[in-house]
């Protein structure tokens, strides 16, 4: 084995392994940081949706309480004066719709029968028991309710309040509903999150005869679900598939590319007041910032690793060959000459670089001078 070849090979190999391991660890650490950041984005998306859904429920409930607390409204409802009630509340409903996004308003009588729909005055008298659990529940416990339901005109966020007579006896209830389209569009405007609402087709057909007919087309069908509203359907149809919706949506999150951009996609089940799932809400957020940072950092780490390997390999070669092997070769040659009887070749200090080799050269000079002195004596 030649030290000239084996030593640099071993040392450079060790440098390559060490740098590669450190680079891999750095990349893994940064990947963990990126995953943590993206998980935080998923958690934020989930929190934003839950917070704003509750906010929509609270708005619907407060609007319903505002109208039902009016003495004139309560009096007309208790008297079952449908025409008078419509005349009294039509303008109120128009204002609520324009300023607060309320698109549904309805009075109910026991047990759960529609008395007057302000958004569809000609539709009344139908029994809501089969598909409006909140209306049924408020008729039983006479407590305010809020949540999601499929109404005659489609899914919406509702607030339902009881209406009592002057003696405190329950007479019926009143609700206001906010269409999901305005909720989803508002979230996109506020947070930049693309969203789509998927509703199960069977209950929608059964309980929402007033829903738009143009949603019942093949391109909107995803298994048992129908796309009901989307903020950017061209994008979301590339991000969400029937297989994604077919799985249990609770806690489902994934990353997927669409239109050349990486997106984080979160699926959240949509349930009514009774806890029954009505559909799924898909939320998508642009992850290009974190993915771009990951790509740039990976390139920088690899470039830094290559630079470190080249630099350290050069240092190893310079030190071993220039500072060690070259002067050591000079000293070895002088010792060889001395062994063959040449006592004239000396080693100067310039031919050695480090203290250890200078010591070895000094020993050569001492030995050469001793041999010379013995030759003179003889």
Beta strands, then each sheet from edge to edge (+ up, - down):
strand 1: 102-109
strand 2: 113-117
strand 3: 145-151
strand 4: 154-164
strand 5: 170-179
strand 6: 194-200
strand 7: 221-222
strand 8: 225-230
strand 9: 253-258
strand 10: 261-271
strand 11: 277-286
sheet 1: 2+ 1- 5+ 4- 3+
sheet 2: 7+ 8- 6+ 11- 10+ 9-
end
